Amino acid sequence: MRKYFGTDGIRGRANGVITPELALKVGQAAGLLFQRGEYRHRVVIGKDTRLSGYMIETALVAGFTSVGMDVLLLGPMPTPAVAMLTRSMRADLGVMISASHNPYEDNGIKLFGPDGFKLSDEVEHEIERLIDSDLQKRLSASADLGRAKRIESVHARYIEFAKRTLPRNITLDGLRVVVDCANGAAYRVAPETLWELGAEVIAIGTEPDGFNINRDVGSTAPDALVRKVRELRADIGIALDGDADRVLVVDEKGQRVDGDQLMAVVARSWKEDERLTQPGIVATIMSNLGLERYLGGLGLSLVRTAVGDRYVLEHMREHGYNLGGEQSGHIIMSDYATTGDGLVAALQLLTVVQRQKRPVSEVCHCFDPLPQVLKNVRYGAGEPLRKDSVVTAIEGARQRLGNAGRLVIRPSGTEPVIRVMAEGDDRDLVVEVVDEVVEALRKAAA
């Protein structure tokens, strides 16, 4: 068990779990670990729009500069932009201050290595060890302290990067696009990118005030986007989350399109263009069985990993895949990015739409998802999954589903919640087995 890091960096209540003291120590520990030569080392720091970002950013700057690292401050920028800029600005480390799709009260710290990839478990373990050690004697001498400065040109750099992911002969002329930026990190760059590519852009969720990130907007709350698409008769709606590393799409009818369908569209397109580096894609245990069957019909495989885009990416890198993602909308295209990029994924979908000259509802309906039910059980302390009654309920549920479905039980990596998901051809059976497991978990948690 790790003390600070979860499945996606360090995350928790701002000024509760994520305190200035912790951020200071993270800066010192990571700064010391990534100093690997005699040159001046540098770190880039981006953030989303949460009020607590100011506090955490300042504490991180103090930590990094106290061990002799120079700091380049990017301001509000998407997570994939921070990963990209870490590489292009030749930084030794990248930091994103964000709690992604969580409410504003939470915040987090994500770290990227000089290659733009998230850190491995082993490196995070070493940072944790340093955080809990006595760092006082390893601080820099007065003359060797780092400097910090804000970089103003980063928005334009990321917009140009995103635009270059489209083929040269593709524009978005003629498309009416509603984009929901979740009052988050992409509130400037996403609408500008789409407009510069020729789309008629209607932007919502672009008035962050420190408190309204993800509040009734964004990929986890798409009702506002659905209403706006229907009201304006738009061709497509694009919803990003707070740090813009995931995307959800709404078609011209107001129907939602999840990450599984998006991966299916891109996989089919890339297979036709002979762009897939392996005959398949990588997804998680949460992706629908319908996606697996659809890909099988194309002669492609679906490799499953544990939940978390970092595990998808690790498998992609290890086995040479260039497409993967999660049902939640983390779409990883390693030809372009080192992490999920909601805007780039949306642009790849729009490329297919423009080529085929068909409505989004037709392009994105690749398969009928199997009935899938997901419920969360919150618990206080202990390990309810180890209780005999819960183990028995899970075994019974799996036997009832047999080969006609799947049951996935997993604790969340970011909050005290156990997620229970089942899918199968028989919806009534799926609902029953989920309810049985949830009831056993609730009793055990009580």
C-alpha positions in Angstrom: 0.0 0.0 0.0 1.2 3.5 -0.9 0.9 6.3 1.7 0.3 9.3 -0.5 -0.1 8.3 -4.2 -3.3 6.7 -5.6 -4.1 5.6 -9.1 -3.7 9.1 -10.4 -1.2 11.0 -8.4 -1.9 12.4 -4.9 -5.5 13.5 -4.4 -7.8 14.5 -1.5 -9.5 17.4 0.2 -7.7 20.7 -0.3 -6.2 21.9 3.0 -7.2 18.6 4.5 -5.2 15.9 2.7 -3.5 18.2 0.2 -1.9 20.7 2.6 0.8 23.3 1.9 3.1 21.2 4.1 2.6 18.2 1.9 2.9 20.1 -1.4 6.2 21.6 -0.1 7.6 18.2 0.7 6.4 16.8 -2.6 8.3 19.6 -4.4 11.4 18.9 -2.3 11.3 15.1 -2.7 10.5 15.1 -6.4 13.0 17.9 -7.1 15.8 16.0 -5.4 15.0 12.7 -7.1 15.0 14.3 -10.6 18.3 16.2 -10.3 20.5 14.0 -12.4 23.4 16.2 -13.4 25.3 19.4 -12.8 23.1 21.6 -15.1 20.3 23.9 -13.9 17.2 21.7 -13.5 13.7 22.9 -14.3 10.1 21.9 -13.6 6.9 23.1 -15.3 3.8 23.5 -13.2 0.2 23.7 -14.6 -3.1 23.7 -12.8 -6.8 23.7 -13.3 -9.1 26.5 -12.0 -9.8 25.5 -8.4 -9.4 28.1 -5.7 -6.9 25.9 -3.9 -4.6 25.8 -6.9 -3.0 29.1 -5.8 -2.1 27.7 -2.4 -0.7 24.4 -3.7 1.2 26.0 -6.6 2.9 28.4 -4.2 3.9 25.6 -1.8 5.2 23.5 -4.7 7.3 26.5 -5.9 8.8 26.8 -2.5 9.6 23.1 -2.4 11.2 23.0 -5.8 13.2 26.2 -5.5 14.5 25.2 -2.0 16.3 22.2 -3.6 17.7 24.3 -6.5 15.2 23.7 -9.3 13.9 26.5 -11.5 10.2 26.6 -11.9 8.2 27.5 -15.0 4.6 28.4 -14.2 2.0 27.7 -16.9 -1.2 28.8 -15.2 -4.5 27.0 -16.0 -3.7 24.4 -18.7 -5.0 20.9 -19.5 -3.2 17.9 -18.1 -2.1 16.6 -21.6 -0.7 20.1 -22.3 1.5 20.0 -19.2 2.7 16.5 -20.3 3.5 17.9 -23.8 5.2 21.0 -22.5 7.3 19.1 -20.1 8.9 17.4 -23.1 9.0 20.4 -25.5 10.4 22.8 -22.9 13.0 20.1 -21.9 12.0 20.1 -18.3 13.2 17.5 -15.9 9.8 17.2 -14.3 6.2 18.2 -15.0 3.5 18.8 -12.4 -0.3 19.2 -12.8 -2.3 20.5 -9.9 -5.8 19.0 -10.4 -8.4 16.7 -9.0 -9.7 16.0 -12.5 -13.5 15.4 -12.4 -13.8 15.8 -8.6 -15.6 18.9 -7.0 -13.7 22.1 -6.3 -13.1 21.1 -2.6 -10.7 18.4 -3.7 -7.3 18.9 -5.4 -4.4 16.8 -6.4 -0.8 16.6 -7.6 0.1 14.7 -10.8 3.8 14.2 -11.7 5.3 13.6 -15.2 8.9 12.6 -15.9 11.0 14.3 -18.5 9.5 12.1 -21.2 6.0 13.4 -20.5 4.8 10.1 -19.0 3.3 9.7 -15.6 5.7 8.3 -13.1 6.0 4.5 -12.4 5.0 3.0 -9.1 8.6 2.5 -8.2 9.4 6.2 -8.6 6.3 7.2 -6.7 7.4 4.8 -3.9 10.8 6.6 -3.8 9.2 10.0 -3.6 7.1 8.8 -0.7 10.2 7.6 1.1 11.8 11.0 0.6 8.7 12.8 1.8 8.9 11.0 5.1 12.6 11.4 5.5 14.6 14.4 7.0 15.2 16.6 4.0 16.6 19.6 5.9 20.2 18.6 5.3 19.6 18.2 1.6 18.3 21.7 0.9 20.3 24.0 -1.4 22.8 26.6 -0.3 21.6 30.2 -0.5 23.4 30.8 -3.8 22.0 27.7 -5.4 18.2 28.3 -4.9 15.9 28.1 -7.8 14.0 30.8 -9.6 10.4 30.9 -10.7 8.7 32.7 -13.6 5.4 32.6 -15.5 5.4 31.5 -19.2 2.8 33.4 -21.3 3.0 31.7 -24.7 1.9 28.2 -23.6 -1.8 28.5 -24.8 -0.7 29.1 -28.4 1.8 26.3 -28.2 -0.8 23.7 -27.1 -3.4 25.0 -29.7 -0.9 24.5 -32.5 0.0 21.1 -31.2 -3.7 20.1 -31.1 -4.4 21.4 -34.6 -1.5 19.5 -36.1 -3.1 16.2 -35.0 -5.6 16.6 -37.9 -4.7 15.6 -41.4 -3.8 18.6 -43.5 -6.7 18.2 -45.8 -9.3 18.2 -43.0 -11.0 21.3 -41.6 -14.1 21.7 -39.4 -15.8 24.1 -41.8 -19.5 23.7 -41.8 -19.7 22.1 -38.3 -21.6 23.6 -35.5 -19.9 22.5 -32.3 -20.9 23.0 -28.7 -18.0 22.5 -26.4 -18.3 22.3 -22.6 -15.1 23.0 -20.8 -16.3 22.2 -17.3 -15.2 25.6 -16.0 -11.8 23.9 -15.9 -8.4 23.9 -17.4 -9.4 24.0 -21.1 -11.7 26.9 -20.8 -9.5 29.0 -23.2 -7.7 26.5 -25.4 -10.5 24.2 -26.4 -12.9 26.8 -27.9 -10.0 28.6 -29.7 -8.7 25.4 -31.2 -12.0 24.4 -32.6 -12.6 27.9 -34.0 -9.2 28.1 -35.6 -10.0 24.8 -37.4 -13.1 26.4 -38.9 -16.0 25.2 -36.7 -18.8 27.4 -35.5 -18.2 27.2 -31.8 -20.6 27.7 -28.9 -18.7 27.4 -25.6 -20.2 26.7 -22.2 -18.5 26.0 -18.9 -15.9 28.8 -19.7 -16.4 31.1 -16.7 -14.4 29.6 -13.9 -14.6 31.3 -10.5 -12.6 28.9 -8.4 -15.7 27.1 -7.1 -17.7 26.0 -10.1 -15.3 23.5 -11.8 -17.3 20.4 -12.8 -20.4 21.8 -11.1 -23.4 20.8 -13.4 -21.1 20.9 -16.4 -18.4 18.8 -18.0 -18.1 15.2 -19.0 -19.4 14.0 -15.6 -22.5 16.2 -15.8 -23.5 16.4 -19.5 -27.1 17.4 -19.1 -26.3 21.1 -19.8 -24.5 20.1 -23.0 -27.3 17.8 -24.1 -29.8 20.7 -23.7 -27.6 23.2 -25.6 -27.0 20.8 -28.5 -30.7 20.2 -28.9 -31.5 23.9 -28.5 -29.0 25.0 -31.2 -29.4 22.0 -33.4 -25.7 21.5 -33.3 -23.8 18.8 -35.1 -21.9 17.6 -32.0 -21.4 18.4 -28.4 -18.0 17.9 -26.8 -17.6 17.7 -23.0 -14.3 17.8 -21.2 -13.6 17.2 -17.6 -11.9 19.6 -15.2 -8.3 18.9 -16.4 -9.4 18.0 -20.0 -7.8 14.6 -20.1 -11.1 12.9 -20.8 -14.0 13.6 -23.1 -17.6 12.7 -23.6 -19.5 13.3 -26.8 -23.1 14.2 -27.5 -24.5 13.5 -31.0 -26.8 15.8 -32.9 -29.8 14.0 -31.3 -28.6 14.7 -27.8 -27.6 11.1 -27.2 -24.4 10.5 -25.2 -21.4 8.7 -26.7 -19.0 7.2 -24.2 -15.3 6.3 -24.4 -16.0 2.8 -25.6 -17.8 4.0 -28.7 -15.1 6.6 -29.4 -12.4 3.9 -29.2 -14.4 1.8 -31.6 -14.7 4.7 -34.1 -11.0 5.5 -34.0 -9.9 1.8 -34.0 -12.0 1.1 -37.2 -10.7 4.3 -38.9 -7.0 3.6 -38.0 -7.4 -0.1 -39.1 -8.7 1.1 -42.5 -5.8 3.5 -42.7 -3.3 0.8 -41.5 -2.3 3.1 -38.7 -2.7 0.6 -35.8 0.7 -0.6 -34.6 -0.9 -3.8 -33.2 -4.0 -5.7 -34.2 -6.0 -4.4 -31.3 -6.4 -1.8 -28.6 -6.0 -1.6 -24.8 -8.8 -0.8 -22.4 -9.8 -1.6 -18.8 -11.9 -4.1 -17.1 -14.7 -1.6 -17.1 -15.1 -1.4 -20.9 -18.3 -3.0 -22.3 -18.3 -6.5 -23.6 -20.1 -5.1 -26.7 -16.8 -3.3 -27.6 -14.9 -6.5 -27.3 -17.3 -8.3 -29.6 -17.3 -5.4 -32.1 -13.5 -5.3 -32.3 -13.5 -9.1 -32.7 -15.7 -8.7 -35.8 -13.0 -6.4 -37.2 -10.3 -8.9 -36.5 -9.0 -6.8 -33.6 -8.4 -7.8 -30.0 -9.3 -6.0 -26.8 -6.7 -6.3 -24.1 -7.9 -5.4 -20.6 -6.0 -3.8 -17.7 -6.8 -2.6 -14.2 -8.8 0.6 -14.0 -6.7 3.8 -14.5 -5.3 5.4 -17.6 -1.8 4.9 -16.3 -2.2 1.1 -16.5 -3.6 1.3 -20.0 -0.6 3.4 -21.0 1.9 1.1 -19.3 0.5 -1.9 -21.3 0.5 0.1 -24.5 4.1 1.1 -24.1 5.3 -2.4 -23.1 3.5 -4.2 -25.9 3.6 -1.6 -28.7 -0.1 -0.5 -29.0 -0.8 3.1 -30.1 -4.5 3.2 -29.1 -6.2 2.6 -25.8 -8.4 4.2 -23.2 -11.2 4.0 -20.7 -15.0 3.9 -21.0 -15.0 7.2 -18.9 -13.4 9.0 -21.9 -9.7 8.8 -21.3 -8.5 8.1 -24.8 -4.8 7.6 -25.3 -3.3 8.0 -28.7 0.4 7.5 -28.3 1.2 8.8 -31.8 0.3 12.2 -30.4 0.3 12.3 -26.6 1.8 10.6 -23.5 -1.5 10.7 -21.6 -5.3 11.0 -22.2 -6.2 14.1 -24.2 -9.9 14.9 -24.4 -9.5 17.6 -27.1 -7.2 15.5 -29.4 -9.6 12.5 -29.1 -12.5 14.8 -30.1 -10.6 16.0 -33.1 -9.9 12.4 -34.2 -13.6 11.7 -34.1 -14.4 14.9 -36.0 -11.9 13.8 -38.7 -13.9 10.7 -39.2 -17.2 12.7 -39.3 -15.8 15.1 -41.9 -14.4 12.3 -44.1 -17.6 10.2 -44.0 -20.0 13.2 -44.3 -22.4 11.4 -42.0 -24.1 12.5 -38.8 -22.3 11.9 -35.5 -25.1 9.6 -34.4 -24.4 7.2 -37.3 -20.6 7.4 -37.1 -20.6 6.8 -33.3 -23.1 3.9 -33.1 -20.6 1.1 -33.7 -22.2 -1.5 -31.5 -25.1 -1.9 -29.0 -23.6 -2.0 -25.5 -24.6 -4.9 -23.4 -26.7 -4.0 -20.4 -24.2 -2.7 -17.8 -25.0 -1.7 -14.2 -22.5 0.2 -12.0 -23.2 1.0 -8.3 -20.9 2.5 -5.7 -20.8 1.6 -2.0 -19.2 4.1 0.3 -17.5 2.8 3.5 -15.8 4.4 6.5 -13.1 2.1 7.7 -12.0 -1.5 7.5 -11.9 -3.9 4.5 -15.5 -4.9 3.6 -14.3 -6.9 0.6 -12.6 -9.4 3.0 -15.8 -10.2 4.9 -17.0 -13.8 4.5 -20.5 -12.7 3.6 -19.2 -10.4 0.9 -16.9 -13.1 -0.6 -19.9 -15.5 -0.7 -22.1 -13.0 -2.4 -19.5 -12.3 -5.0 -18.9 -16.0 -5.7 -22.7 -16.5 -6.1 -23.1 -13.6 -8.4 -20.3 -14.8 -10.7 -21.8 -18.3 -10.8 -25.2 -16.9 -11.8 -23.7 -14.8 -14.6 -21.6 -17.7 -15.9 -20.1 -17.1 -19.4 -22.9 -14.8 -20.5 -21.6 -11.8 -18.6 -18.9 -10.2 -16.4 -18.7 -9.0 -12.7 -16.1 -6.5 -11.7 -15.6 -5.5 -8.1 -13.0 -2.9 -7.3 -12.1 -0.3 -4.6 -11.7 3.3 -6.0 -8.2 4.5 -6.1 -9.2 8.1 -5.2 -12.0 7.8 -2.6 -13.4 5.4 0.0 -15.8 3.7 -2.4 -16.2 0.2 -3.7 -17.5 0.0 -7.3 -19.7 -2.9 -8.3 -20.2 -3.4 -12.0 -21.9 -6.3 -13.9 -22.9 -6.7 -17.5 -24.5 -9.4 -19.6 -27.1 -10.2 -22.2 -29.9 -10.5 -19.6 -30.5 -7.1 -18.0 -32.7 -8.3 -15.2 -30.1 -10.8 -14.1 -27.4 -8.1 -14.2 -29.5 -5.9 -12.0 -30.2 -8.7 -9.5 -26.5 -9.8 -9.1 -25.3 -6.2 -8.6 -28.0 -5.5 -6.0 -27.1 -8.7 -4.1 -23.4 -7.8 -4.0 -24.2 -4.1 -3.0 -26.5 -5.2 -0.2 -23.8 -7.5 1.2 -21.2 -4.8 1.0 -23.5 -2.2 2.7 -24.1 -4.6 5.6 -20.4 -5.3 5.9 -19.5 -1.6 5.7 -22.1 -0.8 8.4 
